[in-house]
Amino acid sequence: MKETQKRLDTATDDLAVGIAQIADEVGFYETVLPGLSVFRREAPTVPTSAIYDPSICLVAQGAKRVLLDKDTFVYDARHYLITSVHLPTDVQVIDATPQKPCLGLKLQLDLHEMSLLIADSNMPSPRGQHSGRAMATGEVDLSLISAFTRLIGLVASPEEIPILAPILKREIYCRLLMGDQGALLRGTVSAGNQAHQISRAVDWLKANFTAPLNVETLAEQVSMSNSTFHSHFRAFTATSPLQYQKRLRLNEARRLLVAEGLDARSVAFQVGYESPSQFSREYSRLFGTPPMRDVQNLNELAVQVSATAE
């Protein structure tokens, strides 16, 4: 047991080195490998609203906390975070210093590829049971860390990515499907499963969040009764369909305000609100301040972070 733990510690250190070589300064970095990103933080952060897409997240050093309504998920060097549908959350780094930064990665999951993998193989049953949520943590093991270390290593050899990346991603998918959160992933991608029906509804909401929402019509679209749909949607996402749509709208509004410099009234209409005053109220309730004040705070914070990095 001690020898296994020692090997896992060494492998985790190797992964941290690989991440640090890409994320050599504080920030979030998309890599040349499609779907793979890395990040570095050197201090704890306040909770920030974010949308987690279907993905696996690892930290080789440090720790992060994710809040999904009243549920709390912490992932660190011993635990990964798995998300099977797009989920609105609040996230924060809880363990990071300049001397020992939080170093992590995110790999987007190709759910279609996972469904093909299940159909085409005689894969053993997963070790754990599905908790009901579309987000969960699982225990990291040596084989998973090793696969990710080899995947990160491809970033330095981009000519090898087209050949080796699909093989390594397939290995990672296999290990996840056989692991303690394999039941969650299998339910999400297996047609006829209630989790799969809810994931279809989430996909529709993600693609059409600016449109008016008729929940009964959406329930019919995924072949569920209205009451069953509401119950399972909340169990899977920790929110109602209307609340889910609202979080998508407000997160996109924040992105537009910060990244594109639009005014609050224009953004309100662009993300689907009919009333700018209602938009401002709901924005303030989620982010703590009115839209333009929030943008000012975020811009000032960005300047401070930039100055610290220099």
Beta strands, then each sheet from edge to edge (+ up, - down):
strand 1: 27-30
strand 2: 36-41
strand 3: 48-52
strand 4: 55-61
strand 5: 63-68
strand 6: 71-76
strand 7: 79-83
strand 8: 87-95
strand 9: 102-108
strand 10: 135-139
sheet 1: 1+ 2- 9+ 4- 7+ 10-
sheet 2: 3+ 8- 5+ 6-
end
